[in-house]
Amino acid sequence: MSDKQIMHLDLDTFYVSVERKMDSRLENRPLLVGGTSDRGVVAACSYETRGYGVHSGMSMKLARQLCPEAVVIRGNAGTYSKHSDEVTEIIKQETPLFEKSSIDEFYADLSGMDRFYGCYKLATELRKKVIKETGLPISFGLSTNKVVSKIATGEAKPNNQLMINHGEEKGFMAPLSVKKIPQVGDKTYQTLRHLGVKRIHTIQEMPEEMLTNVLGKNGSMIWRRAQGLDNRPVVAFNERKSISTERTFDRDTIDVKKLNSILIAMTENLAFQLRRGDKLTGCINVKIKYSDFNTYTKQMRIPYCSADHILIPHILELFEKLYNRRLLIRLIGIRFSHIVNGHYQINLFDDNETAINLYTALDKIREKYGDRTVMRAAGMEAKTIGRMLNPFNGLPPVVLAHRKQ
Amino acid sequence: MKFIVSSSYLQKHLQLLGGVINNNNTLPILDNFLLELTGSELKVSASDMETTIVSKLEVESEDDGSIALPAKLLLDTLKTFPEQPLTFHAVGTMITVSHDKGKSEIACAAAEEFPKAVTISEPSSTTIMGDTLATAVNKTIFAAGNDDLRPVMSGVFFQFTSDSLTFVATDAHKLVRYKREDIAASETAEFIMPKKPLNLLKAMLQGSESEVLVEYNDSNAQFSFDGTTIICRLIDGKYPNYEAVIPKENPNKLTISRTQLLNSVRRVSIFSNKTTHQIRLKMAGAELNISAEDLDYSNKADERLTCDYQGDDMQIGFNSRFLIEMLNNLTCDDVSLEMSLPNRAGILTPVDGLDEGENVTMLVMPVMLNQ
């Protein structure tokens, strides 16, 4: 295992870089990309704004208060995917095996390449090529496994590169904050700080059991990562385990009719995605976030299925059971999980041929002219259900730039 | 109350009765057998409130009396005895079982606590040969559903008319209709039998030559034969109109050896998706192509069989589990599969091996393939 060479590539402030590439006036100016409504969230922010305490995931309102001179751009997911695809294409040409783990992040397995070329040299040239051909800044980390490479990229940024040689992983990670370990978020960081753990070095010295006692199952993984151990392979094709969609309202609502209509539109859309990918779902989930930010979800197992007329009543029933607080709703969403390959088993009594033929015809129209061309009248009110490309193509989902909170 | 009975004779009968008793009863008294002695006749009952089964046994006795005896304890003891006479002697709610090595004492419950079996008021009736009933149950019961939300489909539908008896089971994906045109009922009647008593009947009547008296009204049915009576509550509800879903026009007809098809489907289905078990049948000319694919592991298989096929070239997807169950249940040499369209039911029927007046129709719903 030790002769593996894993490279992690990350496009620096990707959305910001794309915006700057398209409009050079934005160079060297503080820039925020994200939702522009009151409920918008910062999807990306330029390095200039970070000095003011702005970070991605923060509410746009707060970010604007912190950095009033920043230019705010709404962003366009389509443009970003296009630029991301350009980068993907270059990486595809230059590396033997790569994994696209999100719109702006890649892992590449360069093991064995040093026999011909030298991994570091190859990686450096790849980075140069991306910068030259796309004009987007990119950083990489190169080491023996995914986790160390990712941390190395984080250290290399912005627009730089870093190689950690075999045997030096532990030493490289030791002085860093535990927050740098992927999987350590705010919660875990808090827990670790309460234990007096600040540097990765401390975790490296701890026995594994101690961390497992505090953090449970994750503790063991975090401990291993802190040691610079990670056996995850680079996988070119990642099967989606679930598909979901959600919607935050600009103004909280209690209008059940409207909510039902949105749920119907969402279900119809996701069910079409299932059928398009020859998939069936075995578990459906409804999520509600109330105006007080409390989030509730309810799920149920169903016989494997991809038919609207079965899924919609189940979703509405779940929603009815879940929505019992008589409070304004901020967000609703649905999710299909337990996805398997297969086709819908036709029912002798509930289905009739006309309905089945109708679905087939509707799906053909959607396939040809787009997934919002035909829909149920009940779902038409819901105007902006996220359009989706085929979610089962093995690529990571495109995160919308203006995710709301 | 005192009686003497042969251990193996008692065990043989109680074993079958024990099938009624649930493992965890809400009513503790239902864990017992009810013994009622009148002279040399011992009536043993077991019940789960839905189904009650009563057997009459010949014993050596001159007493009368009744008691409720813990079923599991008795069955477990009986299993260990070699054939020998056992003496049961009840005093109050204690029963002493004496055998040639010693004796055991069992604490029992009062017979009065045991729920009374329902008596069927104003029953209609008909008689069927035991083996015929067992065959009818055997042919249909596997197709019945398990869905608690649709209780009517969890049983077998009995349809008696003056010229035939029909038995139907379906879980909405597959359907079996077993028809006997050589037997008739005195009156037309329809009722849905739950699975549990049918399984008991199947076990008891396999190969039996005796006549079974079937009595029924709107809520209960009773089957009496050879000193045994099974009374059960019927499933309430309206059975779906199954006749309407059997396609009439089926221009595409495949005839093939049953074992050959079964073996191929079995083999190919190993390579199908582990959750959905879907396979694809492709008919063209005199060739049947069966294929399956598990995309998760990139496993796939396909097989070619020669067959007799008349109709348009077509492909149709099925859940291989259903096909296997159905082909397994048949006993004929050749089967025919009639189809019309890839989204309409396929009809599986045996070509040979049927008795006079016997008629079996199996329906299997396809899965929706993308063309």
HADDOCK unambig.tbl for C-alpha pairs under 7 A between the chains (distance, minus, plus):
assign (segid A and resid 341 and name CA) (segid B and resid 273 and name CA) 6.95 0.50 0.50
assign (segid A and resid 342 and name CA) (segid B and resid 276 and name CA) 6.16 0.50 0.50
assign (segid A and resid 342 and name CA) (segid B and resid 278 and name CA) 6.80 0.50 0.50
assign (segid A and resid 343 and name CA) (segid B and resid 367 and name CA) 5.62 0.50 0.50
assign (segid A and resid 343 and name CA) (segid B and resid 368 and name CA) 5.46 0.50 0.50
assign (segid A and resid 343 and name CA) (segid B and resid 369 and name CA) 6.11 0.50 0.50
assign (segid A and resid 344 and name CA) (segid B and resid 367 and name CA) 5.26 0.50 0.50
assign (segid A and resid 344 and name CA) (segid B and resid 368 and name CA) 5.30 0.50 0.50
assign (segid A and resid 345 and name CA) (segid B and resid 366 and name CA) 6.27 0.50 0.50
assign (segid A and resid 345 and name CA) (segid B and resid 367 and name CA) 4.18 0.50 0.50
assign (segid A and resid 345 and name CA) (segid B and resid 368 and name CA) 6.41 0.50 0.50
assign (segid A and resid 346 and name CA) (segid B and resid 173 and name CA) 6.95 0.50 0.50
assign (segid A and resid 346 and name CA) (segid B and resid 365 and name CA) 5.93 0.50 0.50
assign (segid A and resid 346 and name CA) (segid B and resid 366 and name CA) 6.08 0.50 0.50
assign (segid A and resid 346 and name CA) (segid B and resid 367 and name CA) 5.54 0.50 0.50
assign (segid A and resid 346 and name CA) (segid B and resid 368 and name CA) 6.71 0.50 0.50
assign (segid A and resid 347 and name CA) (segid B and resid 172 and name CA) 5.43 0.50 0.50
assign (segid A and resid 347 and name CA) (segid B and resid 173 and name CA) 5.35 0.50 0.50
assign (segid A and resid 347 and name CA) (segid B and resid 365 and name CA) 6.68 0.50 0.50
assign (segid A and resid 348 and name CA) (segid B and resid 172 and name CA) 4.97 0.50 0.50
assign (segid A and resid 348 and name CA) (segid B and resid 173 and name CA) 5.77 0.50 0.50
assign (segid A and resid 348 and name CA) (segid B and resid 245 and name CA) 6.52 0.50 0.50
assign (segid A and resid 348 and name CA) (segid B and resid 365 and name CA) 6.48 0.50 0.50
assign (segid A and resid 349 and name CA) (segid B and resid 172 and name CA) 6.20 0.50 0.50
